[in-house]
């Protein structure tokens, strides 16, 4: 399965994001839940509305990413889980905690070894190592101990670790967040960086979720540019799957 993260087109509303995903060839998305302090947050939490978008555009919600605010106040996982179940999503994505996120660490320790026998399955995603940011509580060399992993390639590349070696050592990667880090920006287009990405994702039996940022586009408000970038990246990922 190849999906598009709705965070890739964050400046747009969900209705336009689903429509763009459909028109550029994606059959599914990863739904990034917007924090409840954001404007128009409810669109991403309203199961009925999302089902309408799914039907109108013939686009499934393959996975759901918890909102950023969840790491500060992780008290509504049941609400997120029930939403994912109603939308028939395969995965829920949450970050590995950083060392100073005490409440989030307590939630993580309680749930990280839970056996999700049916979908949706909870995947934990690696975060980048960065100056002035606390380190993740699980070092990259130990990430393979997790039962189910969403591996973010750009986060790993930005962290200065041997991404290819780490991926080869992880047997529980269920999904990749796919994008590139060029030394300055992460979550940029794979195009022109294909060989670097191929070395990481070749022979991997996992879903690919294209997760870009606005800087991946020359002009994110230009439909032609958005369509070109998304189609090029989708074509490349199809060749690898």
C-alpha positions in Angstrom: 0.0 0.0 0.0 1.2 3.5 -0.9 -0.5 6.4 0.9 -0.2 10.1 1.2 0.0 11.8 4.5 -2.6 14.6 4.8 0.2 16.6 6.6 1.9 16.9 3.2 -0.8 19.4 2.2 -1.3 20.9 5.7 -2.3 24.4 4.4 -5.3 22.9 2.7 -8.6 21.7 4.2 -9.4 18.0 4.3 -11.9 18.2 1.5 -9.2 19.5 -0.9 -6.6 17.2 0.4 -8.7 14.1 -0.3 -9.6 15.5 -3.7 -5.9 16.2 -4.6 -4.9 12.7 -3.4 -7.5 11.1 -5.6 -6.6 13.2 -8.7 -2.9 12.4 -8.3 -3.4 8.7 -8.1 -3.4 7.8 -4.4 -6.0 5.3 -3.2 -5.4 6.0 0.5 -4.1 8.6 2.9 -2.7 8.8 6.4 -4.9 11.1 8.4 -3.0 13.5 10.5 -5.3 14.5 13.3 -5.2 18.2 14.0 -4.8 19.4 17.5 -8.0 20.6 19.1 -6.6 24.0 19.5 -6.2 24.4 15.7 -8.6 26.2 13.5 -11.0 23.8 11.8 -9.6 20.9 13.8 -13.0 19.1 13.9 -12.9 18.0 10.2 -10.1 15.5 11.0 -12.0 14.1 14.0 -15.5 13.8 12.5 -15.9 10.2 11.3 -19.1 10.9 9.4 -17.5 13.8 7.4 -14.4 11.7 6.7 -16.5 8.8 5.5 -18.2 11.2 3.0 -14.7 12.4 1.8 -13.6 8.7 1.4 -16.7 7.8 -0.6 -16.7 11.0 -2.8 -13.0 10.5 -3.7 -12.6 6.7 -3.5 -9.8 7.2 -1.0 -9.4 5.1 2.1 -7.8 6.1 5.4 -5.1 3.5 5.8 -3.6 5.0 9.0 -4.2 7.7 11.6 -1.4 9.8 13.2 -2.1 11.1 16.7 -2.1 14.9 17.0 1.0 16.8 18.3 -0.9 17.8 21.4 -1.3 14.1 22.4 2.4 14.1 23.5 1.6 16.8 26.1 -1.7 15.3 27.3 -2.0 11.6 26.3 -5.5 11.0 27.8 -7.7 10.4 24.8 -6.2 7.4 23.0 -9.5 5.5 23.2 -11.1 8.3 21.2 -8.4 8.0 18.6 -8.6 4.2 18.6 -12.3 4.2 18.1 -12.1 6.7 15.2 -9.5 4.5 13.5 -11.7 1.5 14.0 -14.7 3.2 12.6 -12.8 4.3 9.5 -11.3 0.7 9.2 -7.8 2.0 9.3 -4.9 -0.5 9.7 -2.6 1.6 11.8 -2.4 4.3 14.4 0.9 6.2 14.5 2.5 7.7 17.6 6.0 9.0 18.2 8.6 7.5 20.5 8.7 9.8 23.5 11.5 12.1 24.3 13.3 12.0 27.7 11.5 15.1 29.1 7.9 14.0 28.2 7.1 12.4 31.5 3.3 12.0 31.1 3.8 10.7 27.6 6.5 8.2 28.7 4.1 6.8 31.4 1.5 6.3 28.7 4.0 4.7 26.3 5.3 2.3 29.0 1.8 1.1 29.7 0.9 0.4 26.1 4.1 -0.3 24.1 3.9 -4.1 24.7 0.2 -4.4 24.2 -0.7 -7.1 21.6 -3.1 -5.6 19.1 -4.6 -8.8 17.7 -7.0 -6.9 15.3 -6.7 -3.7 13.4 -6.0 -0.9 14.0 -2.5 -1.7 15.2 -0.4 0.9 17.1 2.9 1.7 15.5 5.6 3.8 17.1 7.6 6.2 15.0 11.2 7.3 15.4 11.8 10.9 16.0 14.9 12.9 14.9 17.8 13.7 17.1 18.3 17.5 17.2 20.2 20.2 19.1 18.1 21.7 21.9 15.7 18.8 21.8 15.7 16.0 24.3 16.8 12.6 23.0 14.2 9.8 22.3 14.0 7.3 25.2 14.8 4.5 22.8 18.1 5.0 20.9 18.1 4.2 17.2 20.3 1.1 17.7 17.5 -0.3 20.0 14.5 0.6 18.0 14.1 -3.0 16.7 12.9 -4.0 20.2 9.5 -2.4 19.5 6.8 -4.8 18.4 5.5 -2.6 15.6 7.3 0.3 14.0 6.6 3.2 11.6 10.0 4.1 10.4 10.5 7.8 9.3 13.4 7.9 6.9 13.9 11.7 7.0 13.9 11.7 10.8 16.6 9.0 10.8 18.7 10.7 8.1 18.5 14.0 10.0 19.7 12.3 13.1 23.1 11.3 11.6 22.7 7.6 12.1 23.3 4.8 9.6 19.7 4.6 8.3 20.3 1.7 6.0 21.9 -0.4 8.7 19.1 0.4 11.2 16.4 -0.5 8.7 18.1 -3.8 7.9 18.2 -4.7 11.6 14.5 -3.9 12.2 12.2 -6.9 11.5 9.0 -5.2 12.7 8.6 -2.2 10.4 5.0 -2.1 9.2 5.1 1.3 7.6 7.6 3.8 6.3 7.2 7.5 6.3 9.0 8.2 3.1 10.7 11.5 2.3 14.3 12.9 2.1 16.6 15.1 4.2 19.0 17.1 2.1 21.1 18.4 5.0 18.9 21.5 5.6 15.3 20.4 5.2 13.5 17.1 6.0 10.3 15.8 4.4 11.3 16.9 1.0 10.7 15.2 -2.4 12.3 11.8 -3.2 12.8 12.9 -6.8 16.5 13.4 -7.7 17.4 11.4 -4.5 16.1 8.1 -5.7 19.2 6.0 -5.3 19.6 7.0 -1.7 16.1 6.0 -0.9 16.3 2.7 -2.9 19.1 1.5 -0.7 16.9 1.9 2.3 13.6 0.6 1.2 14.4 -2.1 -1.3 13.0 -5.5 -0.5 11.0 -4.1 2.4 7.6 -5.7 3.0 5.8 -2.7 4.5 3.5 0.1 3.5 4.9 3.4 2.2 3.4 6.7 3.3 4.6 9.7 1.4 5.1 12.5 4.0 6.3 15.8 2.6 6.3 19.3 3.9 5.3 22.5 2.1 9.0 23.1 1.2 8.9 20.0 -0.9 6.9 22.0 -3.5 8.1 25.0 -5.4 4.7 26.5 -4.8 2.2 24.6 -2.7 -0.6 26.9 -3.8 0.0 26.0 -7.5 -2.1 23.0 -8.5 0.1 22.1 -11.4 3.2 22.1 -9.2 1.5 20.1 -6.4 0.2 17.5 -8.9 3.6 17.1 -10.6 5.5 16.6 -7.3 3.0 14.1 -5.9 2.7 12.1 -9.2 6.5 11.9 -9.6 6.9 10.6 -6.0 4.0 8.1 -6.4 5.5 6.8 -9.6 8.9 6.2 -7.9 7.3 4.4 -4.9 5.2 2.2 -7.2 8.4 1.1 -8.9 9.8 0.0 -5.5 6.8 -1.9 -4.3 
